[in-house]
């Protein structure tokens, strides 16, 4: 008997093949009917406090505060919903002080993770002129990093007081174009999309 030619479902014909039944592992599968039934049972009606009241002639502004079912805590009930004589107001103030003990001015702050960097204005006019001269003469050798290490300043300061020559900029642009030529479609599309997002950020869109 050919199972493919039979119009009856295969599970009803497995009694004809006992060896096949012993070796096969039947797995349950959720069908559309059972999935719909499960979803229907999981639907819970909203709480009555979330249902808007019937429309009336006078418009009223109502604030609904429906915290989850749990033990009472001062973190869950805002102070606006507590009466003036409620003892939870004092608990709320204490909880804020305990959550941030360094908010008070007399508390000592923890040590910083990184050593704070103080700005220094130690370079003189002749040193700044020397930086500009080296940058203009050989920008390939005297990069911003090397100049910053030599004169003990930041790379940002070097970029402020001088810039590379036009020839150096063209070389850098050609090297960048060579790198972009080896990009695939995915990376090219990602970089173009990044540029579009930056334009939209500038427009606040």
C-alpha positions in Angstrom: 0.0 0.0 0.0 1.4 3.4 -1.0 1.1 6.0 1.7 1.6 8.9 -0.7 -1.4 7.8 -2.8 -3.7 7.3 0.1 -6.1 10.1 1.0 -6.4 9.0 4.7 -4.1 10.7 7.3 -0.9 8.8 7.9 -1.4 8.4 11.7 -4.5 6.4 11.0 -2.6 4.0 8.8 0.4 3.4 11.1 -1.2 0.1 12.4 -0.3 -1.4 9.0 3.4 -0.8 9.6 4.2 -1.9 13.2 8.0 -1.7 12.7 7.6 1.9 11.5 5.6 2.7 14.6 8.2 1.3 16.9 11.1 3.3 15.3 9.3 6.5 14.8 9.1 9.3 17.4 5.8 11.2 17.2 6.1 14.9 18.3 3.1 17.0 19.1 2.6 20.1 17.0 0.5 23.2 17.9 -2.1 23.9 15.2 -4.0 27.1 14.5 -7.0 26.0 16.5 -5.1 25.2 19.7 -3.0 28.4 19.4 -6.2 30.5 19.1 -7.7 28.8 22.1 -4.6 29.4 24.2 -4.4 33.1 23.2 -8.1 33.5 24.1 -7.5 32.1 27.5 -4.6 34.4 28.2 -6.6 37.5 27.4 -7.3 39.2 30.7 -9.9 42.0 31.1 -8.4 45.3 32.1 -8.8 46.6 35.6 -12.0 48.6 36.2 -9.9 51.6 37.2 -8.4 51.8 33.7 -11.8 51.9 32.0 -12.8 55.5 31.4 -16.1 56.7 33.0 -19.2 57.3 31.0 -19.2 60.7 29.2 -20.9 63.5 31.1 -21.7 67.0 30.4 -18.9 68.3 32.5 -15.3 67.5 31.6 -13.2 66.2 34.5 -9.5 65.5 34.6 -8.8 62.3 36.5 -5.4 60.9 37.5 -5.3 57.1 37.7 -2.7 55.5 39.9 -2.9 51.7 39.9 0.3 50.1 41.3 1.0 46.4 40.9 -0.2 43.9 43.5 2.8 43.7 45.9 3.7 44.6 49.4 3.4 48.4 50.2 6.6 50.3 49.6 7.4 54.0 49.7 9.1 53.7 46.3 5.8 52.8 44.6 3.4 55.4 46.0 4.4 59.0 44.9 4.3 61.7 47.5 1.5 63.5 45.6 -0.9 60.6 46.4 0.0 60.4 50.1 -1.9 62.5 52.7 0.0 65.0 54.8 -0.3 62.8 57.9 0.9 59.6 56.2 4.0 58.2 57.9 5.3 57.0 54.5 6.3 60.5 53.7 9.1 60.4 56.3 10.1 56.9 55.0 10.3 58.3 51.5 12.7 61.1 52.6 14.9 58.6 54.4 15.0 56.3 51.4 16.2 59.2 49.2 19.0 60.0 51.7 20.0 56.3 51.9 19.9 55.8 48.1 22.3 58.7 47.5 24.4 59.3 50.6 26.9 61.6 48.7 24.2 64.1 47.9 24.8 65.9 51.1 27.6 68.5 51.1 29.3 67.2 54.3 29.8 63.7 52.8 33.2 62.8 51.4 33.1 61.7 47.8 34.8 58.4 46.6 38.1 58.7 44.9 38.0 59.3 41.1 38.5 56.3 38.8 40.9 58.3 36.5 43.3 61.0 37.5 41.8 64.4 36.7 43.7 66.2 34.0 44.4 69.9 34.6 44.8 72.3 31.7 48.2 73.8 31.3 49.3 76.8 29.3 53.0 76.2 29.3 53.8 76.6 25.5 55.3 80.0 24.4 55.1 81.8 21.1 58.4 80.4 19.9 57.4 76.8 20.7 54.1 77.3 18.8 55.9 78.6 15.9 58.2 75.6 15.9 55.2 73.3 15.9 53.8 75.1 12.9 57.1 74.9 11.1 57.6 71.2 11.6 54.1 70.5 10.6 54.4 72.4 7.4 57.8 71.1 6.4 57.3 67.3 6.9 53.7 66.5 7.9 54.3 62.8 7.2 57.0 62.5 9.8 55.7 65.1 12.3 52.2 63.9 12.8 49.9 65.4 15.5 50.7 62.5 17.8 54.5 63.0 17.6 54.2 66.8 18.0 52.0 66.3 21.0 54.6 63.9 22.6 57.5 66.2 21.8 56.0 69.4 23.2 54.0 67.7 26.0 50.5 68.9 24.8 47.4 67.3 23.4 46.7 66.4 19.8 43.7 68.6 19.9 45.8 71.6 20.7 48.2 70.7 17.8 45.2 70.6 15.4 44.0 74.0 16.7 47.3 75.9 16.1 48.2 74.3 12.8 47.0 72.1 10.1 48.5 69.9 7.4 49.4 71.2 4.0 47.1 70.9 1.1 49.3 68.3 -0.5 49.1 66.2 2.7 45.3 66.5 2.7 45.1 65.3 -0.9 47.3 62.3 0.0 45.1 61.4 2.9 42.0 61.7 0.7 43.5 59.5 -1.9 44.3 56.8 0.7 40.8 57.1 2.0 39.3 56.7 -1.5 41.5 53.6 -2.0 40.1 52.1 1.1 36.5 52.9 0.2 37.0 51.3 -3.2 37.5 47.9 -1.5 34.3 48.2 0.5 31.5 45.8 -0.3 27.8 46.8 -0.9 26.8 46.2 2.7 29.5 48.4 4.2 29.0 51.1 1.6 25.2 51.1 2.3 25.9 51.3 6.0 28.2 54.3 5.7 25.8 56.1 3.4 22.9 55.4 5.8 25.1 56.8 8.7 25.6 60.0 6.8 21.9 60.4 6.2 21.2 59.9 9.9 23.7 62.6 10.8 22.0 65.0 8.5 18.6 64.2 10.0 20.0 64.6 13.5 21.1 68.1 12.5 17.6 68.9 11.4 16.1 67.3 14.5 14.1 64.8 12.5 
